[in-house]
Amino acid sequence: MAAPVRTVFATVFASLLMPAFVGCKRPEDTSAFAHERLVVFAASSLRDAFTTIGADWQRLHPGQEVVFNFAGTQALRTQIEHGASADIFAAADMHHADALQKAGLVTSHVVFARNEPVIVVAKESVNTIRRFGDLPNAERIVLGVPEVPIGRYALQILVRASVELGTEFYARVQSKVVSRELNVRQVLTKVNLGEADAAFVYRSDAMAAGATLSVVAVPPEFNVIADYPIAVVQASTHALRARDWIAYVLSDAGQRTLHLAGFRVAGATP
């Protein structure tokens, strides 16, 4: 039933865009759009999926170019607030997207994917960190800074876990934190380089790491599912094309790419 849900979702979204196209040809039929360059500001965890979607989009739209700026969601928000040139904003949480929308800097956003935090464990530590409750056994833990979504989600998970596992669990984990990084890919890199034994990342990032790291699931009763919103930047000079690009992300093809990268598709139940 997932595919029909995604199709209906994309159709509803497309219908919201129709007024913008009334009396206009589609951009690809107009020479003025022959060499547009879309700038997409996207959360670091979207790097692999969006790079693939961008390549697919360019094959379907010859002459169109998609350029990405991948960073922590909080950093992208700050850049847009300071006037950075962008057409699309794709975030790893609702908090920063809501703030930009409230400030009138992006249009109404729509959730295009969801993600699940997990713990990645260095191969050297797999015997001591086999399940979530073993996390305090790590000698070195890396978290995201509280301002970045993965950092905030990790703290929420630890607080929830402390209700059942005790406040000592939370304190022991915090005592093992050796660094706090500005985006989730920096967190992942610390474990990959052997500078940490364990870290909270998204399942999509854990999949990108392949067999180099072990993955420990967060119990559902503790976990936080991340909603990923996407919107057109109000200052965009390519708003019609940006809406087309978002519609492609919401299409079956775009949702399939996100699913293969480890995301939950937009129409899936959290």
N, C-alpha and C positions, 0 to 999 in steps of 0.2 A: 504493500500500500504506500511505501515511501515515495516512489516515483510520481504517482498521481498527486500526492500532497505537494511535492516540489513544483509540479507543473501548474497546479492551481495557484500556488504561492507566487510564482513568477508571473502568471497571467494577471493576477490581481494587481501586482506591483506595476506591470506594464500599463494596465488600464489607468492607473493614477498619473501616468506620464503622457497620456494621449492628448490632453489639452495643449501641451507644449508643442505638439507636432501638427496641430490642426492648421491647414493652409500652407504647410511647409513640406518640401521634399525631405526624404531621409538624408542625413548628412553625407553618406557615402555616394549619393547621387548628385552632389553639388560640388563643383570644382573648388569652392572656398574651403572645403573640408579635406582636400586632397592630401595635405601634409600636416595634419594636426598632431600635436605632441601632448599626450595626456600625462600629467604628473600625479602619481598615486602615493599618498602618505599612508603607510601601512605598518601595523604592529610587527615586531620582529618575528613573532611566531608564524606569521603568514608568508615568510620568505619563500619557502619551497613551493607551496600551493599557488601563490600569486605569480611567481616567476613562470610557472607552467601555464597558468591562465593567461598571462600577458603574452606569451609566445603563441598560444592558440588564437588569441584575439587578433594579433598582428597578421597571422596567416589568413584569417577570415576577412581582414580589412587591409588590403595592400596599401602601402603608403602611410598607414597610421603607425605611430610610435607610442609605446607606453614606457615611461620611466618611473622607477620606484625609489622611494626614500623609506627604508626600513629602519625603525628605531623603537624605543620604548614608547608606549602610548602617551605617557605623560610628556615626553620630549617632543613628540609630534604636536601635541596640543599647544605647548609653549611656542613652538615655531609658527603655527598658524596664528596664534594670538599676537605674535610680533610681526605679522604681515608676510610670512613666507609664501611664495607662489606655489599653489597646489590646486588640483582639480577635484580630488577624491580623498576622503579621510576614512580609513578602516581601522577600527580600534579593537582592543582585546577586552574591553569592559564598557559598561554603559555610563559610568561615572564621568569620564572625560568627554564622551560624546554628548551627554546631556548638558555639560557645562558650556561646550562650544555652541550647541544649539540655542541655549538660553541667551548666550551673548550675541546671537544673530550671525555667527561666523560659519555655520554649516546649515544645510537644509534639514528637514525632518529625516531622521535616520531609520533604517530598517535592519533587523537582525538577519544576517546572511549565513551564520554558522555558530556552532557552540564547541567548546573545548573542555577537556577534563584534566585537572592537575594530577600528576603522579610524582613518585619519587624515583629519580635515577640514581643508581648505585655503581660505583667503580668496581671493576672485576675483582680487585684486591679485597673488597669488603663484602662480597656476596655471602660469605659464610657467617658474618656477624650481623648483617642486616637482611633478613629474609622476609620480614613482614613489617607492617607499619609500626607496630609497637616496639620494634628493635631500633628505631631511628636514634634514640639517645646513645646507642652503642657506637655510633660514628665518632671519629676523632675530629673531623673537620666537615662542617656543613655550610653550604652556601645558599643564601636567600636573595630574592630581589629586594630592592629598597621598597619601603612601604608605599611610595608614590607610584610605583609601577604595578600594573595589575597582578602579575604573578607573585609579587611580594605581599600585596594585600591579601590575595587568596590564601597564601601559605599561612599568614598570621591568623586568618579566620579559621582555617583548618586546625591549627594548633590549639586555638582557644576552644573550639568545639571538642577536640579530643581530650583536653584537660578536664572537661566535665566528667568524662567516664574514666580516663586513665589517671587523673589526679593532677594537681598543680605542679607536682614534682616533675612530671613528664614534660610539661611546657618549659619549666626552668632548666632542666637538663639539656633539652634541645637548644635553647637559646644560649646556653653556656658553651656550646660547641660551634656556634656560628663564627666563621673566620672572615667572611666578607659578605657584603650586600651589593649586588650589581644593578646596573641601570636598565638592563633588559634581559629577557629570558634566554637569549642566545649567549650572552656573556655568562650567565649562570651555568648553562650547559657546557660551555667551553672550559670552565674551571674544573669540572669533573672529568672531562675528556683529557685534560692536560695533567691529571693526577694531582691537582692542587686542592681537591676536596674529595671526600668519600661519598657524599650524598647531597642531593639538592632537589628542590621542588621545581619542576618544569611542567609544560603541557604534554599531553599524550602525543600530540603531533610532533613536538620537538624530540621526544624519546624515540619515535619512529624514525626521525631523520638521523638520529645517532646510530641506528642499525644495531648490530650485534656487539658494538664496542662497550655498551653499558647494560646493566641489568635494570629491570623495571619492577618497582614495588607499587601495587595499587593502594590508593587511599580508600579506606572503608567508606561506603556510600553515606553512612550516617554522619561522617565528618566532612565529606567532600563538598566543594563548591563548584557548580558548573558555570563556566564563563560564557556569557552571551557576547557575540561579536557584531557590533553595529557598523553600518557603512552609510556614508552620506556624501552629497556634493558640497564642495566648499563654495560658500556664497560668492567669493571673489573670482571664481573660475571664469575664464574667458571661453571655455569650451563646455558649457553646462549641458548642452544637448548630447554631445558625444559622451560626457561623463555619465549621464543617465543611461545611455546605451550600454556603457561598460558595466554599470551596476546591474542592469537587467541581464547581462550575460553571466555575471557571477551568480545570479539567482536562478539561471536556467539549469536544465538537467545536466548539461555538459559542465558548467561551472561547479555545480553541487557535487557531481561525480568526482571531479578533481580534488575538491576539498575533502570528500569522504576518503579517498585513497591516501590522502596525506595525513589522516588520523583525526579529522574533525567530524563532529556530528553535523549532519546537514540541517539547514534552517527549519525544515518542517518536522524534524524529529522531536519526540517528546523528551524534555530534559530528564 
